[in-house]
Amino acid sequence: MTDPRPTSAFDPANADPAVTGRLVGVLDQLAASPGVRRLRAWAHERLAVAAGERTLDVGSGTGSETQVLAAAVGPGGTAIGLEPHPGLRAVAGQRAAEAGSRARFLDGDALALPLPDADLDAVRCERVLQHLTDPALAVTEMARVLRPGGRAVLLDTDWATFLIHPASPAVRSALATVVQDAAATPDAGRSLAGWLADAGLTVDGVASEVLLHDPRSVTWPLVRGIGVEAVARGLLTEAQCDDLYGELTAAAERGTFHLSVTMFAAAAHRPR
């Protein structure tokens, strides 16, 4: 599951505690997003985990959703969170222990799951495939470890849907390029159902949510970070960025600032 970009904060080699702290902050913020909460609820409903089942959360991050699986399977079941980043894995284990959850967390790679064939009843994977250069292989691995009748749900962002307003067409294009290039597979969201079908699973449903940035509390470090990268790559000039920040600041004051991206989910099962 190694992120192919070694400079990424999600790369397992990047174990700097300060970086881990920022990752946890971002993941917690996303978890609180109404759109993410609705899509996760849809995914858990489709996964329909029952008591006593064996489940896997691929790329479990802080472990919040692995804990949901653990609560559903109960003491007779298994809920494993697979997370290669040591800092996130440690946070997940600590949070589970504090919550009295039976969720457990292992190191591992989505491209070679450390589990035998037909071993699991349910697998979920959220916002991992966008980081992989071969996401189809990861989905094939998830299909491999499912028992006949086993279920899978995938959730991921489609960075090609990134929107920011107000901005001129040229500036929007430059910012979109920066955002999309930050992911190994930027169009992961729209590809989920196809990957599941190609892995031999039967697709049961798809869903999506537009994740809207609150115009009343703009995350300016994020916006400015995208602008700085656009300038560094020669996609925008300093003057263009200054004009952009001015436009966006005025829009935020009026409540008309817009920043959004669409997240998708797909559910499937392994035929009996």
N, C-alpha and C positions, 0 to 999 in steps of 0.2 A: 504494500500500500504506500510505499515510499513516494512522496511527492517528487516528480522529476526535476523540480527546480530547487537546487540545494540552498538558495537564499530564502526560500519560503519559510515562514514561521511554523508551518505544519510539518516541515521535514523532521523526521525523528532525530536527526543529528543536532538539531537546534534546540538544545535543552536548557538554554539560558532562563533562569527563573523569572527574569523580568519579561521576557518574551512569552513565557507560559502564562504569566499573569495577564498580559494583554489579550492572549488567545481566549482565556477563560472569560474575560470581560466581554469580548465580542460574542462568544457563544452564548453567554447568559443574556446578553442584550437581544440576540436573535431569538432565543427561546421565549422571550417575553413578547415578541411581535405577534399581534393578533392573527396575521396571515399564516405565520409558521404554526401557531397553536391550532388553527383550524385544519391545516393540512396534515399535521401530526395526528389529530383526532380522526380524520378520515382514514389515514393509513392504519392506525390501530384498530379501527372498526373493521376494515377489510382484512387485516391480519388475523383477527378473531382468535387470539391466543387463549388456550384453555388450560385448566389446572393439570399439572403433571407433564406438560409438554416440554420439549427441548428447543430452546430458541437462541438465536445469535444476532447481535447488533454489530454490524461491520462499520468500523470507524466511530466508536462510541463516544468520543470526545469527553465531556464532563460526566457522562454516564446517566444523565437524567432519564433518557428513554429506555436504557437497559433496566433501570429501576422499575419502570412501568411494566416491562416484560416480566421482571422477577415477581412483582405483585400479582400478575395475572396467572403465572404458572404455579405459584404457591410453593410450599415446602417440598412437594413431591416432584417438582419440575426443575428445569435448569435455565438460567438466563446468563449468557456469556457476552461480555462486551469486548470486542477485539479492537485494540487501539495501539498503534506502533509508537506514538509520541509518549515518551516516558513521563513528561511533566503532566500531560492531560490524564494519563493512566493513573498517576498517583493521586491527582485531584479526584478522579472518579471513584477510586477505592476509598479514599477518606470520606467523601460525601455519602457513599453507600453505607459505610460503617456507622457514620453518625445518624443515618436514617434508619438503621436496623434492617437494611435491605440485604437479601440473599444474592444480589447481583455480584458477579465476580468478573474480573478484568484480566485479559491476557494480551501479551505482545503477539503480533502476527501481521501477515501481509494479505491484503485482499486478493492478490494475484495467485496466491498459493495457500488457501485456507488450511490451517492445521487440524483438519477434521476428516474422518473417513466418509466415503460415499454414503448417501441416503441415511444420514445420521440425525437430521433435524426436522422438526415440524414447522418451524417458521424462521425466516430471516428478514431483517430490515437493514437498510443502508441509507444514510442521509448525508447529503452534501460531501460525498467522498469521490464519486466517479468523475466529477469535474477536475479533480486534481491528478487523474491518471492519464497516461498516454495510451493505455490499452484498456479502457473501461469495459469493453465487450468481454475480455478474458475474465475480469473480475466477476461479471454477471454469470458467466459460464461456471465459474467456481461456486457461486451461490446456488446455482441450479444443481450442481453435482452433489452438494451436501444435503439437499432436500430429499425427504422420503416421498414416495408416491402419495399424492394428495397434499403434500406440504405447500406452504404459502410463502410468497415473497412480496415485499413492498420496497420500492426505491423512491427516494425523494431527492431532487437536485435542482439547482439553479440553472437558468438559461440566460447567460450573460449577454447574449445577442439581443435581449429584450430591455437592456439598460436604457433608461430615459432620464434626462435632466432638462429642466426648463426654469427660467428662460435662458436661451443660448442660441447663437446663430447656427445655421446648418453646419458650417465648417468647424466650429468649435465643438458642437455636439458629436460630430464624426470623429474628431481627434480624441475626445474623452472616451467615447465608446471603444475606440481602438485600444486605448490603454487598459480599460476594464476587461475587455475580452482577452487581451494578450496575457493577463495575469493568471488565467486558468489554462491548464493543459488541454482541456476539452471544454471550451466555453459554451457549446450548445448541448451540454449533457442533458438538460431538462427535457428537451423535445425528443431526445433519443431513447428515453427509458423504455418505452413500450417495445420499440424495435429490438433493443438488446435482449429483453426478456423473451420475446418470441424467437429470436435467433438462437437462444440458449435452450430451446425446446420446451419452454413453459407456455401455458395458456393464459393470455392476458384477460383479466377480469374487469378492469376498469382503470380510468385515468382521471386525474383531477389537477387543478392549478389554483394558485393564489397570487395576486399581485401584492408584493411587499412594498408598501408605501412608507416613505420617510416622513416623519412628522414635521410639517413646515414650521411648527412653533419651536422646535428644538433641533436645529440643524447641526449635524456632526461636522463642524467645519474642518477639523483635522483630516477627515476622510476626503472631503471635497477638495481641499487644498493639496492633499497628497496626490490626488489624481492629476490636478493641474501641474504640480511640480514635475511629475513624471512626463507629462505631455511636453513640457518645455525642454526637459533634459533630452528627450528623443527628437527634438526639432519639429514636433507636430504643431506646436503653438509658440507664439512669441510671449515675452514677459508682458508686453502691452496688452495682448489679447487676454491673458490670464487676469490682469488687473481689471480690465473691462468686465470680464466674466464675473469675478468676485463682487464687483460693484452691482451688477445686474441681479445676482443671486441674493445679495444682502438686502437690496431694496425689495425684492420679491418676498423674502422671508419676513420682513417687517410688515408687509401687506397680507401675509398669509397665502401668497400665491406661488411660493417655491414648490417645485415638484422634483422628486427623485424616486425612482421605482425600478424594480426588476421583478420578473415573474419566476416563480418556483413551481415545479411540476412534481406529481407523484404518479406512480403506476403500480398496480397490484396484479399478481399472477399466481398460478398454482402449477405444480408438477402433475401431469396426468397420471392417473392410476394404471 
